[in-house]
Structures are given as C-alpha cells and as structure tokens.
Amino acid sequence: VIDPAMRMSWMDNLWEEERVTEAKEFILKLMHSKRAENSDPAHSQPVVVPRPLPRTLGSRRYGLPMHAHTPHHHESGQTVDQEFAAYATATLSPHGTDILAFWNVSQSAFPTIYSIAMDYAPVQASAVPCERVFSSSSETHTKRRNRLSPVLMEALQMVKFFLKKERLNFTKGWAASLWDM
C-alpha cells in the first residue's frame, strides 16, 4: 500500500472483494489511530492543507495530485477518509519509483499515510541478511570462544563483513609484463 507504484491496485486485482474491503477497513482504522496519535498535544502542529498549483515535474513523476507541493496552513483539513480516497485513486507512479523520494515529496498531501509509511518502510522484506549474520556468528562463536562479550562479538562480525566485502588481494598492483615472463 505504501508503494506509490502499486498503491491499492495489487489488492484490487488479485484479492477477493471481501478481503479488499477488510484490508481497506484495517488501513482506515490504522490511519485513524495514527491521526489521533499525531494530534496528541505533544505532537500538535497546525493542520496543513495543500494549495492547488499547476502540475509540476515531481507531481507527474510520482503520480501526485496537483496540490501536493506547497502547503499552506488552514483551520480545516482533510479527513482520514478523504486522505485515503485521494491516495488510493491517484495516478500510479512509474515502476521503479524511489519510495522514499515519493514520500518526501508527498508528505504534505498525505500526512497520515506518510507517517505510516515511515513506520513500515524500514522493515526488511526478507530475513536472508539476518540468517547470514546468524550463520556467520556461529562460525565465530564456537565452544572454544564461548566467553566473547556481546561488544567483542559485534566488533568481530563487523571486521569479518568488511574483510569479506573487500577481499584481500596480495597480488593487486603486481602486473607481470611480457618481458618479465
């Protein structure tokens, strides 16, 4: 949902209508709770309502509505339902769009969804890097080295990572010419 190249289209095309409805209700519920959390006095900021402007390169590239670029403060803002409807019905961004750049540009147009996106965007889609770390650490943490402190273990893992990444090459820069052979 937070990928501007897909938005709701993946669910709309591949899921049963009942499941899509449940998902939209869940998203709206999440948006309402996020809006309530952000409207807490500790987070209180003026409501931002975008001012319509001509379409710009950024709005065309990221599939944003025309008013997504220069916000101005106003006393009444869009409701959660309006924000969700505007996001869900907006033009899809091209595939390969930089998601973080999109959300940086559209933060004022979709403030609640932006807040949710910033919570979920850092979550890895795969556990493969974690599995590699555990496998690598099991090679370091053996029965003979069972008293390594967590700090030292972390340092050793970092050293292993950098050494594997750069691969030591003792012959780098040694080029034998035809004359030497």
SVG drawing of the C-alpha trace seen along z (x, -y; Angstrom):
<svg xmlns="http://www.w3.org/2000/svg" viewBox="-17 -29 79 55">
<polyline fill="none" stroke="black" stroke-width="0.4" points="0.0,0.0 2.9,-2.4 4.5,-1.7 3.3,-4.5 3.7,-2.3 1.1,0.1 -1.0,-1.6 -4.2,0.5 -4.0,1.9 -2.3,5.2 -5.1,6.0 -7.8,4.8 -6.6,7.0 -5.6,10.2 -7.7,10.4 -11.4,11.3 -13.6,8.2 -14.4,9.2 -10.7,9.3 -10.0,6.0 -12.8,4.4 -11.4,5.8 -7.9,4.5 -9.3,1.0 -11.1,1.0 -8.0,2.1 -5.9,-0.7 -8.6,-3.3 -8.6,-2.1 -4.8,-2.3 -4.9,-5.8 -7.5,-7.0 -5.3,-5.7 -2.2,-7.3 -4.0,-10.6 -5.2,-10.5 -1.6,-9.7 -0.2,-12.6 -2.9,-15.0 -1.8,-14.4 -0.9,-17.8 2.8,-16.7 2.7,-16.4 0.4,-19.3 1.1,-21.1 -1.1,-23.3 -3.2,-21.3 -1.7,-21.6 -4.0,-21.8 -2.4,-21.8 -3.0,-24.8 -3.7,-23.9 -0.9,-24.6 -0.2,-23.7 1.2,-20.2 5.0,-20.1 7.6,-17.6 7.5,-16.0 3.8,-15.6 3.8,-14.0 6.7,-11.7 5.3,-10.5 1.7,-10.5 0.7,-13.1 -2.3,-15.3 -1.7,-18.8 -1.8,-20.3 0.9,-18.2 3.7,-20.7 3.2,-23.9 1.1,-23.6 -0.5,-26.4 -2.0,-26.4 -5.7,-26.3 -8.1,-25.6 -9.9,-22.7 -8.0,-19.8 -9.0,-16.7 -10.5,-13.8 -8.8,-10.5 -11.3,-9.1 -10.6,-11.9 -6.9,-11.4 -7.2,-7.7 -9.5,-8.2 -7.2,-10.8 -4.2,-8.4 -6.0,-5.3 -7.4,-7.0 -4.3,-9.0 -2.4,-8.0 0.1,-5.2 3.8,-6.2 6.0,-4.5 7.5,-1.2 11.0,-1.7 9.9,-5.0 12.1,-5.8 9.6,-5.2 11.5,-7.5 11.7,-10.3 8.0,-9.9 7.1,-10.2 9.4,-13.1 7.6,-15.0 4.1,-13.9 4.4,-14.3 2.1,-17.3 -0.5,-15.8 -0.9,-12.6 0.4,-13.3 -1.2,-10.4 -0.2,-7.8 3.3,-9.4 3.5,-8.8 2.5,-5.1 4.9,-4.8 7.8,-6.0 6.9,-3.3 6.8,-0.5 9.4,-1.4 12.4,-0.4 11.0,3.1 13.0,5.6 11.0,7.8 13.4,10.7 15.1,12.4 18.0,13.5 20.5,10.9 19.6,11.9 20.1,15.5 23.6,14.7 24.5,12.8 23.5,15.8 25.4,18.3 28.5,16.1 28.3,15.6 28.0,19.3 31.4,19.7 32.9,17.1 31.1,18.2 32.4,21.7 32.8,23.9 36.4,22.6 35.3,19.0 32.2,19.1 33.2,16.2 33.2,13.5 31.3,10.4 28.5,9.1 30.5,6.0 33.5,8.0 31.3,10.4 29.7,7.4 33.2,6.0 34.4,9.3 31.3,9.6 31.9,6.1 35.6,7.0 34.5,10.2 32.0,8.3 34.4,5.7 37.2,8.2 34.8,10.4 33.5,7.3 36.9,6.1 38.6,9.5 42.3,9.3 44.3,9.4 48.0,9.8 48.8,9.6 46.9,6.4 49.1,4.0 51.6,6.7 51.4,6.9 53.9,9.0 54.9,7.7 55.5,9.9 59.2,9.1 59.3,10.4 57.8,13.8"/>
</svg>
